[in-house]
Amino acid sequence: MINPEVGVPLVAGIVAAAVLIRQAFRHRERMAEIAANASRPSVDSERMARLEQAVEAIAIETERVGEGQRYLTRLLDDRKE
């Protein structure tokens, strides 16, 4: 029979080593996944690009409406004179 003073630390050491090895493998897998995701553009950046284009288009249309209002105001002002 194995002496408990030797057997308990031995079993605990083996379990701890197994847990640490598994954690090391999981950490390596997670780092590889993060590196793979960082290399490709995310969906959020694509959405932001579309959003920027939409805001620019709205700004252009708003400026056109403003120019039309200024033109009509000038025409109406010229009629009064």
N, C-alpha and C positions, 0 to 999 in steps of 0.2 A: 504494500500500500504506500502511496505517495504521502509524504509529510505535508500537512495543511499549510505550513509556513512556506513551503516551496510551491505547492500546487495552486493555491489561490492566486498569488502574483503571476504565476506562469499562465494560467487560464485568462486572467484579466489582461495580461500583456498581449496574448494572441488576439483576443477580441479587440483591443485598442488598435493593434496594428492593422487588423482587417478593416476596421472603421476608417482609419486614416488613409489607407490605400484607396478605399472606395471614394472617399471625399476628394482625394487627389484626382482620380479619374473624372469625377463629376465636374470638378473645377476646370479641368482641361477641356471637357466637352462644352461647358458654358462659354469659355473664352473663345473657342473655335466658332461657336454659334454667333457670338457678338461680333467677331471679326468678319464673318460672312455677311451679317446684316449691315455692317458699317460700309461695306464696299458697294452695295447697291443703293440707289436712291430710295428713300422711303415714300410711302403713299402720301404722307403729310407734305413733303416737299413738292410733289406733283400737284397736290390740291392747292398749295400756296401759289404755285406758278399760274394755275388757272384763275385763282382769285385775283391775283395781280392784273392779269389780262382783262378780267371783267371790270375791275375798278378803273383801269385806264380807259376802257371803252365807254364807261359811264361818264367819266370826266370829259371825254371828247364830245359826247352827245350833249352834256350839260352846257359846255362852252358854245356849241352850235345854237342851242336854244337861247342862250344869253345874247349871242350876236343877232339872232332874229328879232328878239325883243328890242334891242337897241336900234336896229334898222327901222322897225315899225314906229318906234317912238320918234325917231328923227323925221320920218315921213309925215306923221301926224303933226309934229311941231312945225314943219314947213308949210303945211296946209293952213295953219292958223295965221301965218304971216302974210 
